[in-house]
Amino acid sequence: MAFIRAVVVLSLTILALPVMAQVQGDAERGRKLAYTCHGCHGIENYKNAYPNYSVPKLGGQHADYMVAALNEYEGKARWHPTMQGLSTTLALQDKIDIALFMQGEAAESTGSPVGTAPPQAATCVACHGQDGIGILPEYPTLAGQHADYLEQALKDYRKGRRQNAIMNGFAGALTDADIKALAAYYSSQKGLYTPTKR
């Protein structure tokens, strides 16, 4: 069952990415649709009730990645009851428009990371770059994300509560100390921010 769910989610994600390049998104329409998103994602340092961790920053995040994430919630490859429920109510065009609005000004690499990367980050750079800026639009930017959110995400990948063949394997080899070090490093980089209603 889990394998079938992963195949369905991967198919939805693959189908969504080329569509984003073909369909003209409307960030202004996304601003109107995102009113419910701001109840959590638009409040600086807002925390998820249970388990308790910071709601992720979406400002500056790649729109393509956010669409893929919403499809993963819809396909139950990511665990979060609120996000799973919300994603099922959105058409693909809604997801694209909301993602374009939430992205705002996409985060860009500074070219000079802050501090010294932990050894485990050597694997991360292939997709997330030296300073946590996703190198392709479908890869998430980690720079500036809340450390406790990054920890929660990596632990969810390790437990299989998030399904991604690469991330499940990578996170499965990490200790809690490794996860804490990676989260601290990427959260200290310049990048993501809490979006406003603009």
C-alpha positions in Angstrom: 0.0 0.0 0.0 2.8 2.4 0.9 4.6 1.6 -2.4 1.4 2.3 -4.4 0.9 5.6 -2.6 4.5 6.6 -3.3 4.1 5.8 -7.0 0.9 7.8 -7.2 2.4 10.8 -5.4 5.5 10.6 -7.6 3.3 10.6 -10.7 1.3 13.6 -9.5 4.5 15.5 -8.7 6.1 14.7 -12.1 2.9 15.7 -13.8 2.6 19.0 -11.9 6.1 20.2 -12.6 5.9 20.5 -16.4 2.4 22.0 -16.1 3.8 24.8 -14.0 6.1 25.7 -16.9 3.1 25.6 -19.4 0.3 27.2 -17.3 0.5 31.0 -16.7 0.2 31.4 -12.9 -1.5 34.3 -11.3 0.1 35.5 -8.1 -2.7 38.1 -7.5 -5.3 35.3 -7.7 -3.0 33.3 -5.4 -3.0 36.2 -2.9 -6.8 36.0 -2.7 -6.8 32.2 -2.4 -4.0 32.2 0.3 -6.2 33.9 2.9 -6.5 30.7 4.8 -2.7 29.9 4.5 -1.9 33.1 6.3 -3.5 31.9 9.5 -0.4 29.8 10.1 2.2 30.6 7.4 1.8 34.4 7.7 2.5 34.7 11.4 6.1 35.1 12.4 7.3 32.2 14.6 3.9 30.6 14.7 4.0 27.0 16.0 2.2 23.8 15.1 0.2 22.6 18.1 1.1 18.9 18.0 3.8 17.9 17.5 5.1 21.3 18.6 7.4 22.9 15.9 7.5 26.1 13.9 5.3 26.3 10.9 7.6 26.6 7.8 8.5 29.9 6.2 7.3 29.9 2.6 8.4 33.4 1.5 11.2 32.9 -1.0 10.5 29.2 -1.4 10.4 27.8 -5.0 6.9 27.8 -6.3 7.5 24.5 -8.2 8.5 22.8 -4.9 5.5 24.1 -3.1 3.2 22.7 -5.8 4.9 19.4 -5.5 4.6 19.5 -1.7 0.9 20.2 -1.9 0.5 17.2 -4.3 2.4 15.1 -1.8 0.1 16.1 1.0 -2.9 15.3 -1.2 -1.4 11.9 -2.0 -0.6 11.3 1.7 3.1 11.0 1.1 3.4 13.8 3.7 1.8 13.6 7.1 -0.1 16.6 8.5 -3.9 16.4 8.8 -4.6 20.1 8.1 -2.4 20.2 5.0 -3.7 16.9 3.7 -7.3 18.2 4.1 -6.5 21.6 2.5 -4.6 20.1 -0.4 -7.5 18.0 -1.5 -9.7 21.1 -1.9 -7.3 22.8 -4.4 -7.2 22.4 -8.1 -3.8 22.4 -9.8 -4.2 26.0 -10.9 -5.1 27.0 -7.4 -1.9 25.4 -6.1 0.2 27.1 -8.8 -1.3 30.5 -8.1 -1.0 30.2 -4.3 2.6 29.0 -4.6 3.6 31.9 -6.9 2.1 34.3 -4.4 3.7 32.7 -1.4 7.1 32.5 -3.1 7.2 36.3 -3.6 10.8 37.2 -4.3 12.6 33.8 -4.6 15.6 33.4 -2.3 19.0 33.6 -4.1 22.3 32.2 -3.1 24.7 34.7 -1.5 27.7 32.6 -2.7 29.2 32.6 0.8 27.6 30.4 3.4 27.5 31.5 7.0 29.7 29.3 9.3 31.1 25.9 8.7 28.8 23.2 7.3 28.6 20.0 9.3 30.1 16.9 7.5 26.7 15.5 6.8 25.9 18.5 4.6 28.3 17.2 1.9 25.4 15.1 0.7 22.9 17.9 0.9 24.7 20.3 -1.5 23.9 18.2 -4.6 20.3 19.4 -4.4 20.2 22.2 -1.8 23.4 24.0 -2.7 26.3 25.2 -0.4 24.1 27.7 1.4 20.8 25.8 1.4 19.3 27.5 -1.8 17.7 24.7 -3.8 19.6 24.4 -7.1 16.5 23.6 -9.2 13.0 24.9 -8.8 11.7 21.6 -7.7 14.3 21.3 -4.8 13.4 23.1 -1.6 15.4 26.0 -0.3 16.5 25.3 3.3 18.3 28.6 4.0 16.7 30.6 6.7 14.1 27.9 7.5 13.2 27.4 11.2 15.7 24.9 12.7 12.9 23.0 14.6 10.9 22.6 11.4 14.0 21.2 9.6 14.5 18.8 12.4 10.9 17.7 12.3 11.0 17.2 8.5 14.2 15.1 8.7 12.8 13.0 11.5 9.6 12.5 9.5 11.7 11.3 6.5 13.6 9.0 8.9 10.4 7.6 10.3 8.7 7.3 6.8 6.0 9.8 7.6 7.2 11.7 4.6 7.9 9.7 1.4 10.8 10.5 -0.8 13.2 7.8 -2.0 16.3 10.0 -1.7 15.4 11.8 1.6 14.1 8.6 3.3 17.5 6.9 2.6 19.6 9.9 3.6 17.6 10.7 6.8 17.6 7.1 7.8 21.4 7.2 8.2 21.3 10.4 10.4 21.5 10.5 14.2 19.5 13.0 16.2 22.8 14.9 16.7 23.4 15.0 12.9 19.9 16.3 12.3 20.3 19.0 14.9 23.6 20.1 13.4 22.2 20.2 9.8 19.1 22.2 11.0 21.2 24.7 12.9 23.5 25.2 9.9 20.8 25.7 7.3 18.6 27.9 9.5 21.5 30.3 10.0 21.8 31.0 6.3 20.1 33.9 4.5 17.0 32.9 2.5 13.4 32.2 3.4 11.1 34.6 5.2 7.5 34.7 6.5 5.3 35.9 3.8 2.9 38.8 4.4 -0.6 39.4 2.8 0.9 42.2 0.7 
